[in-house]
Amino acid sequence: MTANLPIATEIVPIVLQLWPAIAMTDDQFYEFCQLNRDFRIERNAAGELIIMPPTGSETDERNFDLIGQL
């Protein structure tokens, strides 16, 4: 008998510190996000870009399980 142990995986965001070397207006940030639609991109108050990689099948499976429970 084999036991299915949960695998702890953590998706770590990439944080890019642009300021003061690169200043990005709201319109430039919007265009950047449009060019990179596969990623979740945020910008915080300090001007840092926070980029999350796309989720994979493991997350899809968890979401499916949650929907089934609801």
C-alpha positions as protocol buffer text, in pm:
chain_id: "A"
residue {
  index: 1
  type: MET
  ca { x: 0 y: 0 z: 0 }
}
residue {
  index: 2
  type: THR
  ca { x: 137 y: 338 z: -94 }
}
residue {
  index: 3
  type: ALA
  ca { x: 53 y: 657 z: 88 }
}
residue {
  index: 4
  type: ASN
  ca { x: -22 y: 973 z: -101 }
}
residue {
  index: 5
  type: LEU
  ca { x: 164 y: 1243 z: 84 }
}
residue {
  index: 6
  type: PRO
  ca { x: 82 y: 1603 z: 7 }
}
residue {
  index: 7
  type: ILE
  ca { x: 360 y: 1784 z: -171 }
}
residue {
  index: 8
  type: ALA
  ca { x: 412 y: 2136 z: -47 }
}
residue {
  index: 9
  type: THR
  ca { x: 479 y: 2359 z: -341 }
}
residue {
  index: 10
  type: GLU
  ca { x: 503 y: 2730 z: -316 }
}
residue {
  index: 11
  type: ILE
  ca { x: 494 y: 2961 z: -612 }
}
residue {
  index: 12
  type: VAL
  ca { x: 726 y: 3248 z: -528 }
}
residue {
  index: 13
  type: PRO
  ca { x: 666 y: 3578 z: -705 }
}
residue {
  index: 14
  type: ILE
  ca { x: 941 y: 3765 z: -885 }
}
residue {
  index: 15
  type: VAL
  ca { x: 984 y: 4117 z: -749 }
}
residue {
  index: 16
  type: LEU
  ca { x: 1153 y: 4368 z: -978 }
}
residue {
  index: 17
  type: GLN
  ca { x: 1269 y: 4696 z: -830 }
}
residue {
  index: 18
  type: LEU
  ca { x: 1254 y: 4948 z: -1113 }
}
residue {
  index: 19
  type: TRP
  ca { x: 1255 y: 5283 z: -938 }
}
residue {
  index: 20
  type: PRO
  ca { x: 1457 y: 5513 z: -974 }
}
residue {
  index: 21
  type: ALA
  ca { x: 1628 y: 5362 z: -1281 }
}
residue {
  index: 22
  type: ILE
  ca { x: 1302 y: 5316 z: -1472 }
}
residue {
  index: 23
  type: ALA
  ca { x: 988 y: 5519 z: -1417 }
}
residue {
  index: 24
  type: MET
  ca { x: 671 y: 5361 z: -1561 }
}
residue {
  index: 25
  type: THR
  ca { x: 352 y: 5559 z: -1610 }
}
residue {
  index: 26
  type: ASP
  ca { x: 12 y: 5398 z: -1563 }
}
residue {
  index: 27
  type: ASP
  ca { x: -29 y: 5374 z: -1941 }
}
residue {
  index: 28
  type: GLN
  ca { x: 313 y: 5210 z: -1980 }
}
residue {
  index: 29
  type: PHE
  ca { x: 232 y: 4965 z: -1702 }
}
residue {
  index: 30
  type: TYR
  ca { x: -98 y: 4879 z: -1871 }
}
residue {
  index: 31
  type: GLU
  ca { x: 81 y: 4818 z: -2204 }
}
residue {
  index: 32
  type: PHE
  ca { x: 342 y: 4603 z: -2027 }
}
residue {
  index: 33
  type: CYS
  ca { x: 64 y: 4392 z: -1875 }
}
residue {
  index: 34
  type: GLN
  ca { x: -107 y: 4357 z: -2214 }
}
residue {
  index: 35
  type: LEU
  ca { x: 217 y: 4232 z: -2368 }
}
residue {
  index: 36
  type: ASN
  ca { x: 258 y: 3974 z: -2089 }
}
residue {
  index: 37
  type: ARG
  ca { x: -95 y: 3837 z: -2045 }
}
residue {
  index: 38
  type: ASP
  ca { x: 27 y: 3495 z: -1930 }
}
residue {
  index: 39
  type: PHE
  ca { x: 148 y: 3641 z: -1601 }
}
residue {
  index: 40
  type: ARG
  ca { x: -28 y: 3807 z: -1311 }
}
residue {
  index: 41
  type: ILE
  ca { x: 148 y: 4140 z: -1277 }
}
residue {
  index: 42
  type: GLU
  ca { x: 99 y: 4392 z: -999 }
}
residue {
  index: 43
  type: ARG
  ca { x: 273 y: 4714 z: -903 }
}
residue {
  index: 44
  type: ASN
  ca { x: 298 y: 4820 z: -541 }
}
residue {
  index: 45
  type: ALA
  ca { x: 324 y: 5170 z: -389 }
}
residue {
  index: 46
  type: ALA
  ca { x: 706 y: 5154 z: -397 }
}
residue {
  index: 47
  type: GLY
  ca { x: 697 y: 5107 z: -776 }
}
residue {
  index: 48
  type: GLU
  ca { x: 809 y: 4743 z: -761 }
}
residue {
  index: 49
  type: LEU
  ca { x: 667 y: 4502 z: -1016 }
}
residue {
  index: 50
  type: ILE
  ca { x: 542 y: 4176 z: -867 }
}
residue {
  index: 51
  type: ILE
  ca { x: 517 y: 3898 z: -1125 }
}
residue {
  index: 52
  type: MET
  ca { x: 346 y: 3570 z: -1048 }
}
residue {
  index: 53
  type: PRO
  ca { x: 395 y: 3275 z: -1283 }
}
residue {
  index: 54
  type: PRO
  ca { x: 87 y: 3112 z: -1431 }
}
residue {
  index: 55
  type: THR
  ca { x: -70 y: 2840 z: -1221 }
}
residue {
  index: 56
  type: GLY
  ca { x: -40 y: 2481 z: -1329 }
}
residue {
  index: 57
  type: SER
  ca { x: -255 y: 2169 z: -1327 }
}
residue {
  index: 58
  type: GLU
  ca { x: -207 y: 2116 z: -954 }
}
residue {
  index: 59
  type: THR
  ca { x: -386 y: 2442 z: -879 }
}
residue {
  index: 60
  type: ASP
  ca { x: -658 y: 2356 z: -1131 }
}
residue {
  index: 61
  type: GLU
  ca { x: -715 y: 2025 z: -952 }
}
residue {
  index: 62
  type: ARG
  ca { x: -741 y: 2196 z: -612 }
}
residue {
  index: 63
  type: ASN
  ca { x: -987 y: 2451 z: -750 }
}
residue {
  index: 64
  type: PHE
  ca { x: -1195 y: 2169 z: -902 }
}
residue {
  index: 65
  type: ASP
  ca { x: -1204 y: 1991 z: -565 }
}
residue {
  index: 66
  type: LEU
  ca { x: -1315 y: 2311 z: -391 }
}
residue {
  index: 67
  type: ILE
  ca { x: -1592 y: 2370 z: -642 }
}
residue {
  index: 68
  type: GLY
  ca { x: -1709 y: 2011 z: -591 }
}
residue {
  index: 69
  type: GLN
  ca { x: -1730 y: 2069 z: -216 }
}
residue {
  index: 70
  type: LEU
  ca { x: -1939 y: 2380 z: -259 }
}
